[in-house]
């Protein structure tokens, strides 16, 4: 659902990684022994470069400051764009304003009040009084389509540490966000495999925020190694992906309540190498090329992502399209990895009546 948003963040994070590696290689080149440096200096462009290169320590301090500042900015922007997208979808997911949760309604009304007070501030120059009140007015009077103005929900002044992140998401109607994050497969992999369980997701996020704040106030002389900076980039990407999956899951729940998507079965067998398995499904039409949602939520794991069906087998025959009228086992190959126990959701248009 949020492929474009995820891709945008991924490109930015990949750029940060590329710059980290580029600067690391440049430092190794210019710090070579004098004979090699003398040969390189025969190139006028390299000779000019050597003249302006800072000390290695100052260069690494700058790298640290630039990287953590940029990574935090990518993370914060991603969260705000994700919440904004979620709020814009809400009128279609919950058509009646009065059916929204009490928390999201209260946050909306309080946010509108704050916006009206601060409407003349530069950060709100894109808004008008009419724009601010229109969506709320339509909602409480049940006249026309209401709107949840994202600005009313994104008035936080604090850095997005764990507690603040949870609050911002809860105010927008998304509960238990951190429980989802720590159980997400990418976060679990980072904490367990990259960090060797020597830190937590909360600790990683706190560290990023602390690094960013020190860099912003010019109060750091600590160097972070190239791999540590690359690890920070990996963590931010994993965190963004986990949050996108969380919001996707909440959308699926609301769509399911309205009959827009339906649960059709579960994966009962899975084979990693071919990325294929067996699913027990019922009353559905499946087609090669269509996308489904794979979901698993419990106290240990959080999964929710879309997968494209690459092949279908029914009764040991490969088929492009199958119509299941009663519960049956179907062989499915996806374009990504899955696992036993994942629940499969499809849009209601695929249902067989």
For each residue, the residues with C-beta under 8 A, 3 or more apart:
1: 244 247 248 251 306
2: 5 6 82 85 244 247 248
3: 6 7
4: 7 8
5: 2 8 9 78 81 82 85 244
6: 2 3 9 10 240 241 244
7: 3 4 10 11
8: 4 5 11 12
9: 5 6 12 13 74 77 78 237 240
10: 6 7 13 14 237
11: 7 8 14 15
12: 8 9 15 16 70 74
13: 9 10 16 17 71 74 233 236 237
14: 10 11 17 18
15: 11 12 18 19
16: 12 13 19 20 67 70 71 74 233
17: 13 14 20 21 230 233
18: 14 15 21 22
19: 15 16 22 23 66 67
20: 16 17 23 24 63 67 226 229 230 233
21: 17 18 24 25 226 230
22: 18 19 25 26
23: 19 20 26 27 59 63
24: 20 21 27 28 226
25: 21 22 28 29
26: 22 23 29 30
27: 23 24 30 31 56 59 60
28: 24 25 31 32
29: 25 26 32 40
30: 26 27 37 49 50 53
31: 27 28 56
32: 28 29 36 37 40
33: 36 37
34: 37 38
35: 38 39
36: 32 33 39 40
37: 30 32 33 34 40 41 50
38: 34 35 41 42
39: 35 36 42
40: 29 32 36 37 43 46
41: 37 38 46 47 50
42: 38 39 47
43: 40 46 47
44: 47 48
45: 48 49
46: 40 41 43 49 50
47: 41 42 43 44 50 51
48: 44 45 51 52
49: 30 45 46 52 53
50: 30 37 41 46 47 53
51: 47 48
52: 48 49
53: 30 49 50 59
54: 58 59 62
55: 58 59
56: 27 31 59 60
57: 60 61 223
58: 54 55 61 62
59: 23 27 53 54 55 56 62 63
60: 27 56 57 63 64 223 224
61: 57 58 64 65 220 221 222 223
62: 54 58 59 65 66
63: 20 23 59 60 66 67 224 229
64: 60 61 67 68 211 215 220 222 223 224 229
65: 61 62 68 69 215 220
66: 19 62 63 69 70 215
67: 16 19 20 63 64 70 71 224 229 232 233
68: 64 65 71 72 208 211 212 215 224 229 232
69: 65 66 72 73 212 215 216
70: 12 16 66 67 73 74
71: 13 16 67 68 74 75 208 212 232 233 236
72: 68 69 75 76 159 208 209 211 212 236
73: 69 70 76 77
74: 9 12 13 16 70 71 77 78 236 240
75: 71 72 78 79 160 208 236 239 240
76: 72 73 79 80 159 160
77: 9 73 74 80 81
78: 5 9 74 75 81 82 240 243
79: 75 76 82 83 160 165 168 243
80: 76 77 83 84 150 154
81: 5 77 78 84 85
82: 2 5 78 79 85 86 243 244 247
83: 79 80 86 87 150 153 154 168 169 172 247
84: 80 81 87 88 150 154
85: 2 5 81 82 88 89 247
86: 82 83 89 90 172 173 174 247 250 251
87: 83 84 90 148 149 150 153 172
88: 84 85 147 148 150
89: 85 86 92 93 251
90: 86 87 93 94 100 148 173
91: 94 95 145 146 147 148
92: 89 95
93: 89 90 251 254 255 258
94: 90 91 97 99 100 254
95: 91 92 99
96: 99 100 142
97: 94 100 105 138 139 140 142 146
98: 139 142
99: 94 95 96
100: 90 94 96 97 104 105 108 173
101: 104 105 173
102: 105 106
103: 106 107 170 171 173
104: 100 101 107 108 148 171 172 173
105: 97 100 101 102 108 109
106: 102 103 109 110
107: 103 104 110 111 152 153 171 172
108: 100 104 105 111 112 136 139 148 149 152 153
109: 105 106 112 113 136
110: 106 107 113 114 152
111: 107 108 114 115 149 151 152 153 155
112: 108 109 115 116 132 133 136 149 152
113: 109 110 116 117
114: 110 111 117 118 152 155
115: 111 112 118 119 124 127 132 149 151 152 155
116: 112 113 119 129 132 133
117: 113 114
118: 114 115 121 124
119: 115 116 124 127 128 129 132
120: 124
121: 118 124 125
122: 125
123:
124: 115 118 119 120 121 127 151
125: 121 122
126:
127: 115 119 124 131 132 149 151
128: 119 131 132
129: 116 119 132 133
130: 133 134
131: 127 128 134 149
132: 112 115 116 119 127 128 129 136 149 151 152
133: 112 116 129 130 136 137
134: 130 131 137 138 147
135: 138 139 146 147 148 149
136: 108 109 112 132 133 139 140 146 149
137: 133 134 140 141 143
138: 97 134 135 141 142 143 144 145 146 147
139: 97 98 108 135 136 142 146 147
140: 97 136 137
141: 137 138
142: 96 97 98 138 139
143: 137 138
144: 138
145: 91 138
146: 91 97 135 136 138 139
147: 88 91 134 135 138 139
148: 87 88 90 91 104 108 135 152 153
149: 87 108 111 112 115 127 131 132 135 136 152 153
150: 80 83 84 87 88 153 154
151: 111 115 124 127 132 154 155
152: 107 108 110 111 112 114 115 132 148 149 155
153: 83 87 107 108 111 148 149 150 168 171 172
154: 80 83 84 150 151 168
155: 111 114 115 151 152
156: 160 164 167 168
157:
158: 161 164
159: 72 76 164 209 212 213
160: 75 76 79 156 164 165 168 205 209
161: 158 164 165 205 206 209
162: 165 166 178 201 202 205 206
163: 166 167
164: 156 158 159 160 161 167 168
165: 79 160 161 162 168 169 177 178 205
166: 162 163 169 170 177 178
167: 156 163 164 170 171
168: 79 83 153 154 156 160 164 165 171 172
169: 83 165 166 172 174 175 177 246
170: 103 166 167 173 174 175 177
171: 103 104 107 153 167 168
172: 83 86 87 104 107 153 168 169
173: 86 90 100 101 103 104 170 250
174: 86 169 170 177 246 247 250
175: 169 170
176: 179 180
177: 165 166 169 170 174 180 181 243 246
178: 162 165 166 181 182 201 202
179: 176 182 183 302
180: 176 177 183 184 242 245 246 249 297 302
181: 177 178 184 187 201 239 242 243 246 302
182: 178 179 187 188 191 200 201 202
183: 179 180 187 188 298 299 300 301 302
184: 180 181 187 188 238 241 242 245 246 302 303
185: 188 189 301 302 303
186: 189 190 237 238 241 242
187: 181 182 183 184 190 191 201 238 239 242
188: 182 183 184 185 191 192 301
189: 185 186 192 193 194 238
190: 186 187 193 194 195 201 204 234 235 238
191: 182 187 188 194 195 197 199 200 201 204
192: 188 189 195 196 197
193: 189 190 196
194: 189 190 191 231 234 235
195: 190 191 192 198 199 204 231
196: 192 193
197: 191 192
198: 195
199: 191 195 203 204 207
200: 182 191 203 204
201: 162 178 181 182 187 190 191 204 205 239
202: 162 178 182 205 206
203: 199 200 206 207
204: 190 191 195 199 200 201 207 208 235
205: 160 161 162 165 201 202 208 209 235 239
206: 161 162 202 203 209 210
207: 199 203 204 210 211
208: 68 71 72 75 204 205 211 212 232 235 236
209: 72 159 160 161 205 206 212 213
210: 206 207 213 214
211: 64 68 72 207 208 214 215 220 224 232
212: 68 69 71 72 159 208 209 215 216
213: 159 209 210 216 217
214: 210 211 217 219 220
215: 64 65 66 68 69 211 212 218 220
216: 69 212 213
217: 213 214
218: 215
219: 214
220: 61 64 65 211 214 215
221: 61
222: 61 64
223: 57 60 61 64
224: 60 63 64 67 68 211 228 229 232
225: 228 229
226: 20 21 24 229 230
227: 230 231
228: 224 225 231 232
229: 20 63 64 67 68 224 225 226 232 233
230: 17 20 21 226 227 233 234
231: 194 195 227 228 234 235
232: 67 68 71 208 211 224 228 229 235 236
233: 13 16 17 20 67 71 229 230 236 237
234: 190 194 230 231 237 238
235: 190 194 204 205 208 231 232 238 239
236: 13 71 72 74 75 208 232 233 239 240
237: 9 10 13 186 233 234 240 241
238: 184 186 187 189 190 234 235 241 242
239: 75 181 187 201 205 235 236 242 243
240: 6 9 74 75 78 236 237 243 244
241: 6 184 186 237 238 244 245
242: 180 181 184 186 187 238 239 245 246 302
243: 78 79 82 177 181 239 240 246 247
244: 1 2 5 6 82 240 241 247 248
245: 180 184 241 242 248 249 302 303 304 305
246: 169 174 177 180 181 184 242 243 249 250 302 304
247: 1 2 82 83 85 86 174 243 244 250 251
248: 1 2 244 245 251 252 293 304 305 306
249: 180 245 246 252 253 295 297 302 304
250: 86 173 174 246 247 253 254
251: 1 86 89 93 247 248 254 255
252: 248 249 255 256 261 293 295 304 345
253: 249 250 256 257
254: 93 94 250 251 257 258
255: 93 251 252 258 260 261
256: 252 253 259 260 261 262 263 345
257: 253 254
258: 93 254 255
259: 256 262 348
260: 255 256 347 348
261: 252 255 256 293 345 346 347 348
262: 256 259 284 345 346 348 351
263: 256 343 344 345
264: 281 282 283 284 344 345 346 350 351
265: 279 280 281 282 284 327 343 344
266: 279 280 341 342 343 344
267: 270 277 278 279 294 332 338 339 340 341 342 344
268: 277 278 279 280 329 340
269: 277 278 340
270: 267 276 277 338 339 340
271: 274 275 276 277
272: 275 337
273:
274: 271 333
275: 271 272 333 334 335 336 337 338
276: 270 271 311 331 332 333 334
277: 267 268 269 270 271 331 332 338 340
278: 267 268 269 329 330 331 332
279: 265 266 267 268 329 330 332 344
280: 265 266 268 327 328 329 330
281: 264 265 284 286 324 327 328 330 344
282: 264 265 324 326 327 328
283: 264 324 325 326 351 352 353
284: 262 264 265 281 323 324 346 350 351 352
285: 321 322 323 324 350 351 352
286: 281 290 309 312 321 322 324 330 332 346 350
287: 290 309 312 320 321 350
288: 309 310 311 312 320 321
289: 308 309
290: 286 287 308 309 346 350
291: 306 307 308 309
292: 306 307 309 344 345 346
293: 248 252 261 304 305 306 307 344 345 346
294: 267 303 304 305 306 307 334 338 342 343 344 345
295: 249 252 303 304 342 343 344 345
296: 301 302 303 304 339 341 342 343
297: 180 249 301 302 303 304
298: 183 301
299: 183
300: 183
301: 183 185 188 296 297 298
302: 179 180 181 183 184 185 242 245 246 249 296 297
303: 184 185 245 294 295 296 297 339 342
304: 245 246 248 249 252 293 294 295 296 297
305: 245 248 293 294 336
306: 1 248 291 292 293 294
307: 291 292 293 294 334 335 336 338
308: 289 290 291 334 335 336
309: 286 287 288 289 290 291 292 312 332 333 334
310: 288 333 334 335
311: 276 288 318 331 332 333
312: 286 287 288 309 318 319 320 321 322 330 331 332 333
313: 316 317 318 319 330 331 332
314: 317 319 322 328 330 331
315:
316: 313
317: 313 314
318: 311 312 313
319: 312 313 314 322
320: 287 288 312
321: 285 286 287 288 312
322: 285 286 312 314 319 330
323: 284 285 352
324: 281 282 283 284 285 286 327 328 330 352
325: 283 352
326: 282 283
327: 265 280 281 282 324
328: 280 281 282 314 324
329: 268 278 279 280
330: 278 279 280 281 286 312 313 314 322 324
331: 276 277 278 311 312 313 314
332: 267 276 277 278 279 286 309 311 312 313
333: 274 275 276 309 310 311 312
334: 275 276 294 307 308 309 310 337 338
335: 275 307 308 310
336: 275 305 307 308
337: 272 275 334
338: 267 270 275 277 294 307 334 342
339: 267 270 296 303 342
340: 267 268 269 270 277
341: 266 267 296
342: 266 267 294 295 296 303 338 339
343: 263 265 266 294 295 296
344: 263 264 265 266 267 279 281 292 293 294 295
345: 252 256 261 262 263 264 292 293 294 295
346: 261 262 264 284 286 290 292 293 350 351
347: 260 261 350
348: 259 260 261 262 351
349:
350: 264 284 285 286 287 290 346 347
351: 262 264 283 284 285 346 348
352: 283 284 285 323 324 325
353: 283
